[in-house]
């Protein structure tokens, strides 16, 4: 992801998060070097992130989608964390080929991200659920591009009542640098061929034609987003537009009433239900509402409790 993409590209993300990201990158553009070492010193830990992967929890491949989503993550993932759609796609395909994986859980906590790469990953999720049950678990926030991706899963679970779901919409922005350049004694002139080439240049104010052009681009992407959600959630486009896609974020119960998610449950309950084949679209047993009677669960169903305890030691007492 380059600097121009960050500043000018359409995003499916919470608007306040985009502003924060753009401020960091704008400083970088203006020559203010981002001191990674100083940030690491304040945090007391390195910012570099190893390639993500998945954890096999008793046959459930748990794939994290944390932070801002982008096709390729570099400086952004160092500063604020982030998830690469390319790496997530790689991990989903690896889980599909893994004979020890029976189902896939996308563990999502994200405000969204770039449009570029999102549709491709959502299509991969949709493909995956036709091969192995694939659930999306919203833990904290599943907004905008993250919801686009999660909506393609077999079913969606929200972690608790305060989980934030939605923000279905597209945002972009234009920054007019001409006054700042004038104060700095700089005058830039765009020399172009083609009516719409550099029509939204930062070297001047946005013209009516440029505004209409950018608005049409955002509207087109929004339509693609809405149509994808409608197909993924099994409803018509009008339902998505009326109940889901006005850009608002909904808490879990409201999102469930609107058809945006399927369940509200803890991570451990979700994993257990996936292991015994209840979620998604399972018929083996009634859904587990609590993990407290772990001994009974072990008697009724073959669960890899050791794997669960290793990954989530606080959730199962046996």
Secondary structure, DSSP 8 states (H G I E B T S, - for coil): --HHHHHHS-EEE-HHHHHHHHHHHHHHHTT----HHHHHHHHTS--------EEEETTEEEEEEESEEESS-SHHHHHH-EEEHHHHHHHHHHHHH-TT--EEEEEEEE-EEESTTHHHHHHHHHHHHTTSEEEEEEEEEEETHHHHHHTTSSEEEESSTT-EEE----B------HHHHHHTT-------SSTTTTTT-TTS---HHHHHHHHHHHHHHHHHHHHHHHHHHT--HHHHHHHT-SS-EEEHHHHHHTTS-SEE--HHHHHHHHHTT-TTT--SS---S-SS-HHHHHHHS---HHHHHHH-TTT---
